[in-house]
């Protein structure tokens, strides 16, 4: 891949690694399709709150900056932040499962 294509991925890695307490756990996957560029971000579970920020403000700012980088390179860039295993959604579904088990007589 040409370095021009990777500017958005390099940018995302540098920004997120500067924010988190476990930079070695930061992983960025880049996919290109007819819709544009999709960047998938994985971070350590303890850094998830830092990356998302209060009411999603940090994630929104990172997405905005990525779009600007994409515009400079004539690409539409979107960011997906992967929820780490054991995240809140996993716990919520297990709580629902537990509640359903309690209802069974």
C-alpha positions in Angstrom: 0.0 0.0 0.0 1.1 3.5 -0.7 2.0 5.7 2.3 -0.8 8.1 1.2 -3.4 5.4 1.8 -2.1 4.8 5.3 -2.0 8.4 6.6 -5.5 7.9 8.2 -4.4 4.7 9.9 -1.1 6.2 11.1 -3.0 9.3 12.4 -5.5 7.2 14.3 -2.8 5.0 15.9 -0.8 8.0 17.0 -3.8 9.9 18.5 -5.2 6.9 20.4 -1.8 5.6 21.7 -1.2 9.1 23.1 -4.6 8.9 25.0 -4.6 5.4 26.5 -2.6 4.0 29.4 -1.9 0.7 27.5 -0.7 1.8 24.0 0.6 -1.7 23.1 -3.0 -3.0 23.1 -4.1 -0.5 20.4 -4.9 -2.2 17.2 -6.2 -0.5 14.0 -7.7 -2.4 11.1 -8.3 -0.6 7.8 -10.7 -1.8 5.2 -11.6 -0.2 1.9 -14.9 -0.8 0.0 -17.3 1.0 -2.2 -18.6 3.0 0.8 -15.1 4.3 1.7 -12.6 3.5 4.4 -13.6 1.7 7.6 -11.2 1.9 10.5 -11.8 -0.6 13.3 -10.2 0.3 16.6 -9.4 -2.2 19.4 -8.1 -1.0 22.8 -7.7 -2.6 26.2 -10.9 -2.8 28.2 -9.6 -0.4 30.8 -8.9 2.2 28.1 -12.4 2.1 26.6 -13.8 4.9 28.7 -10.8 7.1 27.8 -11.3 6.6 24.1 -15.0 7.1 24.2 -14.9 10.1 26.6 -17.7 11.7 28.6 -21.0 11.3 26.6 -18.9 10.1 23.6 -17.1 13.5 23.1 -13.6 12.0 22.6 -14.8 9.4 20.1 -16.8 12.1 18.2 -13.7 14.4 18.1 -11.5 11.5 16.8 -14.1 10.7 14.1 -14.3 14.3 13.1 -10.5 14.5 12.8 -10.4 11.3 10.8 -12.9 12.6 8.3 -10.8 15.7 7.8 -7.7 13.5 7.2 -9.9 11.5 4.7 -11.1 14.6 2.9 -7.4 15.7 2.4 -6.8 12.3 0.8 -10.1 12.2 -1.2 -11.6 9.4 0.9 -14.6 8.9 3.1 -13.3 7.6 6.5 -15.5 6.1 9.2 -14.4 4.8 12.6 -15.8 1.7 14.4 -14.7 1.2 18.0 -14.8 -2.5 18.9 -16.2 -3.3 22.3 -13.8 -5.4 24.2 -14.8 -8.8 25.6 -16.4 -8.5 28.9 -17.8 -5.1 28.0 -21.0 -3.7 29.4 -23.2 -5.2 26.6 -21.9 -8.7 27.5 -22.7 -8.2 31.1 -26.1 -6.8 30.3 -27.1 -9.8 28.3 -25.9 -12.1 31.0 -28.0 -10.2 33.5 -31.0 -10.7 31.2 -30.2 -14.4 31.0 -30.0 -14.6 34.8 -33.3 -12.8 35.2 -35.0 -15.2 32.7 -33.6 -18.2 34.6 -35.0 -16.7 37.9 -38.4 -16.5 36.3 -38.5 -20.2 35.4 -40.3 -22.2 38.0 
